[in-house]
Amino acid sequence: MVGGDRWRFKLDRRAITSLRVKHFPKLDHKFGSLESASAFWFGLACFSSSCIPGSSPETIQAMGFYECLVMAICDMVTIARLLNLTLVVPELDKKSFWADPSDFEDVFDINHFINSLRDQVRIIRKLPKRYSEKHGYKLFQMPPVSWSNEKYYLHKLLPRFKKHKVIHFNRSDTRLANNGLSLHLQRLRCHVNFQGLRFTPRIEALGAKLVRILQQRGPFVALHLRYEMDMLAFSGCTHGCTQEEAEELKKMRYAYPWWKEKEIVSKERRVQGRCPLTPEETVLVLKALGFHKDTQIYIAAGDIYGGERRLAHLKKSFPRIVKKEMLLDPKELQRFQNHSSQMAALDFIVSVASDTFIPTYYGNMAKVVEGHRRYFT
């Protein structure tokens, strides 16, 4: 799990249950050491990556919000183990929609990441200088095929490592199949996710403070209200938006070439069940689940598109809605401002620790939180 303190909670059939903080024991899985010294270098970067065969390194860039980074890193570590590569610590993307300047060590405990995986994968902090452009080396870049199995990496990519020595994976999201992998690779994947990736002490401390404040106020629901601008632009879901807002979202969709779908009919997407709940629909769901007006609800999300106009009905129905900005001193969040991955990490800690977690869209954040809640129950 990400985080030093493990948030243990009891989940029963009721909506709200008890929560207690406890240190969790380490995994019982005993991983064997590498059969031989790493023949390749492998570099992790959060929006792209590169790999090198023989005595060379691989690098990758991981793209996306916090939860996307976690999933990409888990996959890339597993690929490095499969191909016997050496990893380069991820370099997080800084050019995406979120424009987050955070580095890997700003979000995760880098020493723990390296040490906890040293019996499985060799990890280095930087690509050796001989593989830099200053030394005349040109990285070969490519995106691995999405949802690929072991055979693809062994038979298609390994020969390329031998040829190019370093390969930069310029896409690292969903590049490894979820199922059908060898058991030892799945175990490693889980080990990275639940034990290898920890937040920095600064993030852990502030996240723990948020949880304490919420617990002192009583049981609470973490609501992942995925109604942010990027989500609506990507999905093409504009129900409840003004004509001007719909046009703004469409322009944003065209501004990002890696978003393949451009012309989307919102009504069709909505009928297919592929849209996030609107804030107004969320009220109906919460009431249908039996939550009362005095329920404490923590919104684990960024800026809601449409602002207070779209939140008005939700706040009227559930007045005890809070966000981290309401619970913490502005000075405490100052270092986190404009660092979306770090802000999302705080929301993640609260979501895992919540008495009830409710996502309004079953995306990556919902899956990662659900996995941690199940694993540490």
N, C-alpha and C positions, 0 to 999 in steps of 0.2 A: 504494500500500500504506500501511497505517497504520504509522507508525514511521519514524524517520530512518534508522537502519541497516536495510538490507534483508537478510533472512535467506535466503541462497541455499542450496539443498540439491540433491543429486542423488537422484532417485528411480529405482530400477531394479526388476527383478522380484523381488528379494530383500526380505526383511522389513526388514532394517536396512542403511542405507547411510551414505554420508559426508555431512558438513555443513560448510559454511564460511560465514563472515560476509563480506559484501561490499556496497559501495554500488552500487545499481542505477542505470542511466542513466534519464533522464526519458523519458516517452512520446514517440514520434516524431510522434504525431498533431498536426497544426497546426490549431488551432481558429480560425475566423474571429471577428472581433469582432462585437458585436451590431449588427444593421442600424440600429437606432435606440436612443435612450436608453430605458431601461425605462419603460414607461407605467404600470406598477403596482408596488406594494410587495408583498413576499411574506415572511411570517414563518415561520421554522422553529422548532418546539418539539417536544420529544420525546414527546408523547403526545397532542398536539392541534395544530392549526395554523390560521392565518388568512390570508386573501388580500384584497388591495385593488386595485381597478382604477384606471385613469387615473393620477393622481399619488399613489396610495394604496399602503399595504403589505398583505402577506398574512402570517399567522402560522400555525404548525402545532405540534402536540404529537405527539411520537413516543413510542409505547408499547413497552415491552418491555425485555428484557435487552440487553446491549451489542450483540450481533449483530443484534438487531431494530432497534436505533437506527441502525446503519450502513445497513441496507437501506432504512429509511424515509427517511433523509436523502438517500441517493442518488436515490431516486425523487422526492422533493420538489424537489430542485435541478433535476432534469430537467424537472419540470412547470413550474417557474418559468421555465426557458429557453424551453419550448414556448409559454407564454402571455405571455412578455416581462414578467415580474414582477420586483420587487425582493424579495429574501429578507431576513427578519429571522433573526438567528442563533438556532438551536434552543434552546428552553427544555425541558430534560429533565423528564419526569414524575417526581413525587415522591410520588405517592399509590398506586402500584401495589403488588403483592405484595411487591416487594423493598424498598419504602420507602427508596429511595436518594436522599439529599439532594444528590447531585452536580449541578453545573451543566455546561453544554457545555464551558466552558473548563477544568473540572477533569479532563476526559477527553481532549479534543482540543486541538490547537494552534490557537487561534482565529484568530490573525494569518495563519498559513499557509492556513487554510481560506478566509479572505476573499481573500487575495492570489492564491492559485493559481487561483481561479475568476473573477477580476475581468474577464477578457476574454469571459466567457460569461454571467455572472449578476452583477448588482449585489447586494451583501450588506451589510446594515446591522446594527449590534449591538442596537439597541432599536427598538421601534415608536415613531414620533413621538408626542409628548405629545398632539397634537390628536385622536388616536385612542384615548385612554384614557378609562376610566369617569369619572375626575375631571373631564374636560372634557365630560361628558354623552354620550360616544359609546358605543353599545352594539354589541359585536361580533356579527355574524351567524355562528352556528356550524352546521357540518354535517360529516358524514363522507362523503368521496368514495366512490363505488361501487368495490368491490374489483376488481382486475385490469382496470381500464378502459384503453381505448386512446386515441389522440390525438383522435379525433373527439369522444369524450365530453367531454374537457376543453375543446376548442375550441368546441363547439356547446352544451354544457350548463352548464359552469362559467364560462366567460369572460363570458357575459351577466350572470351573477350578480355577478361582480366589478364590472362596470360599474354595477350597481344598488346594491350594498351597500358598495362601496369597500374594505371589509375583510371577509374571510371567515376564520373560525377553523376549520381542519380538526381536529376533535376525535378523529379516527382517521387515522393516517398509515401504518399497516402494510399491505403488499400492496395498495396503491391504484393501482398502475400495472402494466399488462401486461408480462410478461417478454419476449414475442416480438411481432413484427409492427410494431415502432416504426421510425421513420426511422433511417438509419444514423448521422446526426450526433447524434441523441439517445442512441443506444446508446453511442456513443463518449464522450459527456459523462458518462453514467452510470458507465462504466468509469473515466473520469478522476477522478471524485469518489471512487470506491471505492478505487482503487489509488494515487492521487496527492494528491487534495484533503484526505483525512482522515488526519491524523497524530496520534499520541498526544502528550501533553505531555512535555517533557523528563524530568520526574520519573518518569513511567510507563515511558518508554523506557529510562531508566537502570536502573531496578530490574528490568525485564524482561530487559535484556541481562545483568545480573548473574545472574539465575536460569539463563539459557541457559549462561553460562560455567561455573557450578557443575555443572550437569548434564553438560556436555561433558567436564569434567575427570574425571568419574566413569565416562565411557565412553559408548557409544551409548545412546540412550534412546527409549522409546515414550511418546508423549503420548496418554493414554487419556481421552477425553471421556466419563466415566461419568455419563450423563444419568439418574441415579436419585435425583433430588431431589424434595422434597415437592410443589412446584408442578407438576412434570412428571407425577407419578403422579396427582395430583388432577385435572388437566386431562384426561389421557388415560383415566382410569378404570381404569388397569392396577394391580391389587392382588395379582397372583400372588406368593406368598411372604410376604405381609403377614399380620399377625394380624388377628382380627376387629375389635379395637379400632382398629388402624391403618387398616383399610378404612373404618370409620365416620368416623374423623378426616378422611380424604381426601375422603370424600363431603360432609361438612360444609363443608370448604374450597371444594369445587366450587360449592356453593350460595351461598357467601358472595360470589362474584364474578359479578355479573349479566351481564357481557359474555362469560362462558364459556357458550355457548348450550346445549351438551349437559349435561344434569344426571343423567338416569338412564342409566347405562352398565353393560352386562354385561361384566365383566372377561374372562371366558372367551371370549366372542365376539370381543371386540377383539383378544385375544391370537391366536386362530385366524386372524384377518384379517392378522396380521403388523403390527399398528399399535401395538405396545407396545415400549418400550425394553428392551434386554437387562437382566436382573437381574444383580447382581454374581456370582451363582453361574453363570449362563449365560455370562457374560463369560469366566470361567475356561476353560470348554469351548472357546470360540471362540479364545482366545489359544493354548491348547495345540494345537488343530487347525491353526492357522496356523504352528506350529513354534516358538513362543517357549519358551525354556527357563526353568528356575526362577531362574536368575541374571540374567534380563533386568531392566534398570532401567526402571521404569514410573512416569511422572509422571501423577498424577490431576489432570486439568484440569476441575475441577468444584467446586461448593459442598459443603454438608453432605449426605452421603448419607443418605437416609431409612432409619431403622432403626439408624443408627450402626454401632458396632463389631460388633454381631451380624450385620449383613448383609455386612460387609467381612471377616469372619473367614476364610472359605474362600479369598477372593481373596488375602489377605495370607499365608496359609499356603502357597498354591501359588506365589506370587511375592513372596518376602520383601523384595525391593528396591523396594518401592512407596514413593514419596515424594510429598509435597505441598509447596506453597510455604511453608506454615507450618513445615515441618521443615527447610527449607533456608536460611531467612532469619532474622535476628535479630528477635524480636518488636517491637523498636523501629522496625525498617524497615517493618513492616507496620501499625504503629499508625495512621498517617494514612489507611490504606486500609480499616480496619475499618468495617463497616456502609456501605460504598460498593461495592455489588455490581458496578456497571459498571466501576469501576476494577480491582477484583479480577479480573473476567472479562477485562479488557484484558491483564493479566499472563498469564493462561492462554492467551489468544490468541497472544501473542508466542511463548510456549514451544511452542504447538501448531504454529505455522507453521515454527518452527525445528527441530522434532523430526525424528529420523531416520525415524520412522514415526508417523503419526497414525491413531488408531483411534477412531471414534465408535461409541457403543452405540445411537445413535438418529440417523436422518438428518434432523435438524432444522436450524434456521437456523445454529447455530454450526458444524455440520459443513459446511454449504454454503459459508459465508464462508471458513472455513479452507481448504477444498479449492480454492476459487477463487484464493486468494492463493498457495497452493503451486503450482498449475498456471501461474499468470500469471508468477511469478518463477522458474520452473524454467529 
